[in-house]
């Protein structure tokens, strides 16, 4: 299962123990929208809880901090990136090339602080 950091997703009924563990790991929950993992959550713990409860591997993906799309497809660092430990401020392929890539990243970072 792929989960985009910062996006709402749905899960089948997990049971009380798994749901309680996710809440303790700061996973957001909304009855109408579902669940959401963001940078405030214990990502490693939540992924472990989800994998155990669902019986399948969880792949965490990150949003492009400029345009909001999934930044992981096609990323040259995907095989070595631990998305539970890196900054959620990534850039997609479209925004990670060019002469102004550093300025684009800094502008996106500054906007994330406000």
Z-matrix of the N, CA and C atoms (Angstrom, degrees):
N
C 1 1.440
C 2 1.524 1 108.85
N 3 1.307 2 116.34 1 133.49
C 4 1.468 3 121.75 2 177.19
C 5 1.523 4 109.18 3 -98.51
N 6 1.323 5 115.58 4 134.34
C 7 1.456 6 121.64 5 177.92
C 8 1.525 7 108.00 6 -126.72
N 9 1.318 8 115.45 7 123.67
C 10 1.454 9 121.96 8 178.20
C 11 1.525 10 108.74 9 -86.85
N 12 1.319 11 116.91 10 119.39
C 13 1.458 12 121.99 11 -179.25
C 14 1.525 13 109.45 12 -57.28
N 15 1.325 14 116.12 13 126.86
C 16 1.456 15 121.34 14 178.89
C 17 1.517 16 114.79 15 89.76
N 18 1.337 17 118.03 16 0.46
C 19 1.467 18 121.61 17 -179.69
C 20 1.530 19 109.15 18 -112.14
N 21 1.321 20 116.23 19 148.06
C 22 1.463 21 121.38 20 176.98
C 23 1.519 22 109.95 21 -73.66
N 24 1.322 23 116.66 22 143.31
C 25 1.464 24 121.96 23 176.91
C 26 1.519 25 109.13 24 -144.79
N 27 1.308 26 116.02 25 157.54
C 28 1.461 27 120.15 26 -179.56
C 29 1.519 28 110.20 27 -106.25
N 30 1.308 29 114.42 28 154.46
C 31 1.460 30 122.38 29 178.42
C 32 1.520 31 108.86 30 -134.71
N 33 1.312 32 116.32 31 153.99
C 34 1.466 33 118.11 32 170.36
C 35 1.536 34 108.34 33 -69.37
N 36 1.277 35 116.80 34 167.26
C 37 1.471 36 120.85 35 178.09
C 38 1.532 37 108.70 36 -58.85
N 39 1.329 38 115.85 37 126.17
C 40 1.461 39 121.04 38 -173.74
C 41 1.520 40 113.83 39 -98.19
N 42 1.277 41 117.46 40 -24.49
C 43 1.456 42 120.51 41 -173.14
C 44 1.514 43 109.90 42 101.40
N 45 1.312 44 115.46 43 160.65
C 46 1.459 45 122.27 44 -173.40
C 47 1.526 46 113.17 45 -62.74
N 48 1.314 47 117.75 46 -44.08
C 49 1.471 48 120.70 47 -176.08
C 50 1.525 49 111.37 48 -64.15
N 51 1.331 50 118.41 49 -46.60
C 52 1.462 51 121.57 50 -179.35
C 53 1.530 52 110.60 51 -67.08
N 54 1.334 53 116.86 52 -42.52
C 55 1.467 54 120.23 53 179.06
C 56 1.525 55 110.28 54 -61.58
N 57 1.319 56 116.81 55 -45.26
C 58 1.461 57 121.69 56 179.23
C 59 1.534 58 110.94 57 -61.31
N 60 1.318 59 116.86 58 -42.39
C 61 1.470 60 120.83 59 178.56
C 62 1.525 61 110.75 60 -61.90
N 63 1.334 62 117.19 61 -42.84
C 64 1.469 63 120.30 62 179.24
C 65 1.526 64 111.21 63 -63.14
N 66 1.314 65 117.28 64 -39.15
C 67 1.467 66 120.33 65 179.09
C 68 1.527 67 110.66 66 -66.16
N 69 1.330 68 117.48 67 -38.06
C 70 1.467 69 121.67 68 177.22
C 71 1.522 70 110.97 69 -67.77
N 72 1.341 71 116.96 70 -25.16
C 73 1.462 72 121.74 71 179.76
C 74 1.538 73 111.12 72 -90.48
N 75 1.321 74 116.21 73 14.34
C 76 1.466 75 123.76 74 175.47
C 77 1.524 76 114.26 75 65.66
N 78 1.336 77 117.19 76 27.07
C 79 1.461 78 121.02 77 172.58
C 80 1.521 79 106.73 78 -75.17
N 81 1.320 80 117.13 79 132.48
C 82 1.469 81 121.27 80 179.66
C 83 1.523 82 109.45 81 -77.53
N 84 1.343 83 115.49 82 146.68
C 85 1.456 84 120.44 83 177.23
C 86 1.514 85 109.30 84 -139.42
N 87 1.318 86 114.90 85 135.07
C 88 1.452 87 122.80 86 173.95
C 89 1.518 88 106.85 87 -134.62
N 90 1.303 89 116.04 88 128.01
C 91 1.467 90 120.42 89 -175.66
C 92 1.539 91 111.92 90 -55.40
N 93 1.327 92 118.31 91 -36.43
C 94 1.464 93 122.14 92 -178.01
C 95 1.528 94 113.20 93 -84.70
N 96 1.337 95 117.28 94 -33.00
C 97 1.462 96 121.01 95 -173.96
C 98 1.520 97 114.39 96 -99.02
N 99 1.314 98 117.93 97 -29.47
C 100 1.458 99 121.71 98 -178.91
C 101 1.519 100 111.92 99 110.49
N 102 1.315 101 116.06 100 -135.25
C 103 1.455 102 123.31 101 -175.63
C 104 1.519 103 109.72 102 -114.32
N 105 1.348 104 115.14 103 156.72
C 106 1.459 105 119.68 104 176.12
C 107 1.518 106 109.73 105 -147.24
N 108 1.319 107 115.78 106 128.26
C 109 1.457 108 122.35 107 172.62
C 110 1.522 109 107.13 108 -97.88
N 111 1.316 110 116.42 109 130.24
C 112 1.452 111 119.17 110 173.27
C 113 1.524 112 108.63 111 -134.53
N 114 1.313 113 116.75 112 -176.57
C 115 1.458 114 121.14 113 -173.74
C 116 1.525 115 113.04 114 -63.78
N 117 1.339 116 118.11 115 -19.67
C 118 1.459 117 121.41 116 179.65
C 119 1.525 118 113.02 117 -78.43
N 120 1.314 119 117.09 118 -16.98
C 121 1.466 120 121.90 119 -177.29
C 122 1.528 121 111.28 120 -78.56
N 123 1.307 122 115.02 121 157.49
C 124 1.462 123 121.85 122 170.22
C 125 1.529 124 105.59 123 -78.59
N 126 1.328 125 116.32 124 87.83
C 127 1.465 126 120.95 125 -171.92
C 128 1.517 127 112.91 126 -61.64
N 129 1.326 128 117.10 127 -46.46
C 130 1.468 129 119.86 128 -178.65
C 131 1.528 130 110.45 129 -62.03
N 132 1.330 131 116.31 130 -44.37
C 133 1.457 132 120.19 131 179.65
C 134 1.518 133 112.32 132 -65.61
N 135 1.331 134 116.80 133 -42.75
C 136 1.463 135 120.79 134 -179.79
C 137 1.525 136 111.02 135 -64.59
N 138 1.306 137 117.56 136 -39.90
C 139 1.470 138 120.58 137 179.12
C 140 1.522 139 109.81 138 -65.77
N 141 1.326 140 117.06 139 -41.84
C 142 1.466 141 120.61 140 177.12
C 143 1.522 142 110.64 141 -61.24
N 144 1.326 143 117.23 142 -43.97
C 145 1.465 144 121.78 143 178.77
C 146 1.524 145 110.51 144 -62.01
N 147 1.329 146 117.06 145 -46.04
C 148 1.467 147 120.85 146 -179.26
C 149 1.523 148 111.86 147 -64.68
N 150 1.329 149 116.72 148 -43.42
C 151 1.469 150 119.56 149 179.56
C 152 1.524 151 111.08 150 -61.57
N 153 1.317 152 116.28 151 -40.88
C 154 1.457 153 120.35 152 179.47
C 155 1.531 154 111.32 153 -67.47
N 156 1.328 155 116.59 154 -43.72
C 157 1.463 156 120.66 155 -177.82
C 158 1.528 157 112.67 156 -71.10
N 159 1.328 158 116.55 157 -35.83
C 160 1.461 159 120.49 158 -176.07
C 161 1.527 160 113.47 159 -92.66
N 162 1.326 161 116.39 160 -21.40
C 163 1.459 162 119.88 161 -177.91
C 164 1.522 163 112.94 162 71.82
N 165 1.325 164 116.27 163 26.73
C 166 1.468 165 120.26 164 177.43
C 167 1.524 166 109.51 165 -144.74
N 168 1.318 167 115.32 166 160.51
C 169 1.452 168 121.47 167 -179.00
C 170 1.523 169 110.18 168 -75.47
N 171 1.323 170 115.67 169 140.72
C 172 1.456 171 122.62 170 177.30
C 173 1.521 172 108.30 171 -105.69
N 174 1.328 173 116.09 172 130.18
C 175 1.463 174 121.49 173 174.98
C 176 1.517 175 107.36 174 -111.81
N 177 1.316 176 116.33 175 116.55
C 178 1.455 177 122.04 176 178.77
C 179 1.522 178 108.39 177 -88.33
N 180 1.323 179 116.92 178 130.90
C 181 1.463 180 120.85 179 176.37
C 182 1.518 181 109.03 180 -122.34
N 183 1.313 182 116.00 181 157.42
C 184 1.465 183 122.29 182 -174.76
C 185 1.522 184 111.39 183 -112.06
N 186 1.314 185 115.32 184 152.27
C 187 1.464 186 121.64 185 176.90
C 188 1.522 187 109.98 186 -85.95
N 189 1.326 188 115.40 187 148.90
C 190 1.464 189 120.56 188 169.79
C 191 1.524 190 106.93 189 -70.43
N 192 1.311 191 117.59 190 127.95
C 193 1.455 192 120.44 191 -176.96
C 194 1.518 193 112.41 192 -72.54
N 195 1.333 194 118.20 193 -9.88
C 196 1.464 195 121.47 194 178.33
C 197 1.527 196 111.20 195 -93.85
N 198 1.343 197 117.12 196 -51.68
C 199 1.469 198 119.80 197 -173.10
C 200 1.530 199 114.01 198 -111.88
N 201 1.338 200 118.23 199 -11.37
C 202 1.450 201 121.24 200 175.56
C 203 1.520 202 116.86 201 86.83
N 204 1.329 203 119.03 202 -2.12
C 205 1.464 204 120.37 203 179.26
C 206 1.524 205 110.16 204 -79.41
N 207 1.318 206 116.82 205 166.97
C 208 1.461 207 122.71 206 176.65
C 209 1.529 208 108.27 207 -61.39
N 210 1.332 209 116.11 208 117.91
C 211 1.463 210 121.12 209 -175.55
C 212 1.526 211 113.48 210 -87.03
N 213 1.325 212 118.42 211 -11.36
C 214 1.461 213 121.01 212 -172.27
C 215 1.536 214 115.93 213 -79.11
N 216 1.332 215 119.95 214 -37.80
C 217 1.469 216 118.05 215 -179.20
C 218 1.536 217 111.79 216 -58.89
N 219 1.325 218 115.03 217 125.66
C 220 1.457 219 120.79 218 178.80
C 221 1.516 220 114.58 219 84.36
N 222 1.327 221 117.90 220 -0.44
C 223 1.461 222 120.14 221 -178.68
C 224 1.523 223 110.18 222 -68.51
N 225 1.300 224 116.50 223 133.28
C 226 1.471 225 120.07 224 -178.60
C 227 1.520 226 112.87 225 -72.75
N 228 1.327 227 118.16 226 -13.95
C 229 1.465 228 122.02 227 179.93
C 230 1.527 229 112.86 228 -102.02
N 231 1.312 230 118.43 229 4.01
C 232 1.460 231 122.83 230 -173.17
C 233 1.527 232 113.04 231 -54.20
N 234 1.318 233 117.64 232 -40.62
C 235 1.466 234 120.24 233 -175.50
C 236 1.526 235 113.02 234 -71.11
N 237 1.324 236 118.72 235 -19.07
C 238 1.460 237 121.48 236 -178.61
C 239 1.525 238 112.89 237 -115.52
N 240 1.315 239 117.59 238 2.22
C 241 1.463 240 121.90 239 -175.58
C 242 1.525 241 110.47 240 -90.42
N 243 1.322 242 116.68 241 123.05
C 244 1.461 243 121.62 242 173.58
C 245 1.523 244 106.41 243 -95.03
N 246 1.326 245 116.61 244 97.47
C 247 1.456 246 121.44 245 -173.08
C 248 1.518 247 113.22 246 -70.54
N 249 1.333 248 118.09 247 -4.99
C 250 1.464 249 119.85 248 174.01
C 251 1.527 250 110.91 249 -85.87
N 252 1.334 251 117.89 250 -11.36
C 253 1.462 252 120.86 251 -175.25
C 254 1.518 253 114.30 252 -120.99
N 255 1.326 254 118.29 253 -12.81
C 256 1.462 255 119.89 254 -177.35
C 257 1.522 256 110.77 255 -89.29
N 258 1.298 257 115.24 256 167.09
C 259 1.457 258 120.89 257 175.70
C 260 1.523 259 109.61 258 -64.10
N 261 1.326 260 117.70 259 139.81
C 262 1.466 261 119.36 260 176.25
C 263 1.528 262 112.35 261 -74.98
N 264 1.321 263 117.35 262 1.83
C 265 1.463 264 121.19 263 -179.62
C 266 1.526 265 110.15 264 -92.17
N 267 1.312 266 116.30 265 75.93
C 268 1.457 267 121.92 266 178.62
C 269 1.516 268 109.97 267 -99.89
N 270 1.318 269 114.91 268 172.69
C 271 1.454 270 121.49 269 176.19
C 272 1.521 271 109.13 270 -124.47
N 273 1.326 272 117.05 271 139.17
C 274 1.458 273 121.74 272 176.61
C 275 1.527 274 109.44 273 -74.90
N 276 1.322 275 116.65 274 174.02
C 277 1.459 276 120.36 275 -179.56
C 278 1.518 277 112.38 276 -57.44
N 279 1.328 278 116.24 277 -39.44
C 280 1.469 279 119.64 278 -178.42
C 281 1.524 280 112.24 279 -63.06
N 282 1.332 281 116.76 280 -36.03
C 283 1.460 282 120.34 281 -175.96
C 284 1.527 283 114.16 282 -100.17
N 285 1.322 284 118.64 283 -0.91
C 286 1.467 285 120.04 284 -176.63
C 287 1.529 286 113.57 285 -97.42
N 288 1.308 287 116.33 286 4.10
C 289 1.467 288 119.78 287 177.39
C 290 1.518 289 109.07 288 -123.72
N 291 1.294 290 115.86 289 156.87
C 292 1.453 291 120.77 290 177.68
C 293 1.515 292 111.30 291 118.14
N 294 1.301 293 114.64 292 165.56
C 295 1.464 294 120.71 293 -176.90
C 296 1.523 295 112.35 294 -69.54
N 297 1.325 296 118.21 295 -25.89
C 298 1.459 297 121.05 296 -175.68
C 299 1.527 298 113.34 297 -102.75
N 300 1.324 299 117.96 298 22.71
C 301 1.463 300 120.77 299 -175.87
C 302 1.527 301 111.82 300 -62.02
N 303 1.318 302 118.03 301 -39.57
C 304 1.464 303 120.07 302 179.68
C 305 1.523 304 110.76 303 -65.70
N 306 1.320 305 116.84 304 -44.03
C 307 1.457 306 120.79 305 178.45
C 308 1.528 307 111.10 306 -62.92
N 309 1.326 308 117.11 307 -38.70
C 310 1.463 309 121.77 308 177.41
C 311 1.516 310 110.15 309 -62.22
N 312 1.319 311 116.70 310 -44.34
C 313 1.466 312 121.61 311 179.93
C 314 1.528 313 110.92 312 -64.61
N 315 1.326 314 117.10 313 -45.18
C 316 1.461 315 121.25 314 -179.25
C 317 1.531 316 110.45 315 -63.14
N 318 1.314 317 117.65 316 -41.16
C 319 1.468 318 121.67 317 178.56
C 320 1.523 319 110.65 318 -63.61
N 321 1.334 320 117.45 319 -42.87
C 322 1.455 321 121.44 320 178.13
C 323 1.521 322 110.89 321 -64.62
N 324 1.331 323 117.03 322 -39.55
C 325 1.459 324 121.26 323 177.96
C 326 1.529 325 110.79 324 -63.80
N 327 1.319 326 116.42 325 -45.02
C 328 1.464 327 121.01 326 179.71
C 329 1.530 328 110.63 327 -61.14
N 330 1.322 329 117.45 328 -39.33
C 331 1.454 330 121.27 329 179.20
C 332 1.534 331 110.89 330 -67.92
N 333 1.323 332 116.94 331 -32.82
C 334 1.467 333 119.85 332 179.60
C 335 1.528 334 112.05 333 -68.53
N 336 1.317 335 116.77 334 -23.07
C 337 1.460 336 120.99 335 -179.50
C 338 1.527 337 112.26 336 -81.40
N 339 1.307 338 116.17 337 -20.94
C 340 1.482 339 118.20 338 -177.80
C 341 1.498 340 113.12 339 -94.79
